[in-house]
Amino acid sequence: MHYKTKFIRFLLESGAMIFGDFTLKSGRRSPYMIDIGRLDSGVTLSRMGCYYARAIYEKMEVGVIPMETNLLFGSAYKGIPLVTASSIALSAAFDLDFGWAFNRKEAKDHGEGGLFVGKKPGSGDRVLIVDDVMTAGTALRDTASLLREYAPDAKIVGSVIAVDRKERGRDSRISAVAEAEFELGFPIFSIVDIDEIVESLKSGELERLYESETKAALPTVEQIAAVENYLAELRVAG
């Protein structure tokens, strides 16, 4: 089974992908949501780290992410468990010893002090930002801005996200990912995008993998159609 198909199944089984009526951070109403915060056990977080590691290694092999990349960065708060799980998985699966770091919401003025926890980004570091989902790209812009202000000697080489929702950017002519890539000057890639998820759901591939007692995790035909209609209205191609 391809790891992307396994990942989509994992999102559904873990409850990280849910269907209904949700208001996103962007203010849009969506028939589905990706909630990485639902990965609240050691098993699910470990598996999530493995999927990030596989996607990162794949992009390093083809040159999208430089082989010199040595530091993973996650922004508080959801990025904290993701960046630590990913660095552990890269070490275990691919023998790659990445540093990891995340930011505090407020700089600490006692003890070790500072804004960052983990390996402080500095000169010579090639930083890959680990995030959960991109809708409008606001969180990623904030993270890039923080790194460039407080760690100007480090170089951001890209960002990996779990799911690309493939929605419009602020400029409605291009996608949020394409817009953010142009503005920030580094590549953004996802483990899967919403097109791949819908395609897997419609093909019946996932249903064939489920035991009868776990089929409740799969969305209904109506829920899949609602996602397709939403995409047709609010996204751009590419």
Secondary structure, DSSP 8 states (H G I E B T S, - for coil): --HHHHHHHHHHHHT-EEEEEEE-TTS-EEEEEE-GGG--SHHHHHHHHHHHHHHHHHHHHTTSS-TT--EEEE-TTTHHHHHHHHHHHHHHHH----EEEEEEEEEE-STT-EEEEES---TT-EEEEE-SEESSSHHHHHHHHHHHHH-TTSEEEEEEEEEE---B-SSTTSBHHHHHHHHH-S-EEEEEEHHHHHHHHHHTHHHHHS-GGGGGGS--HHHHHHHHHHHHHH----
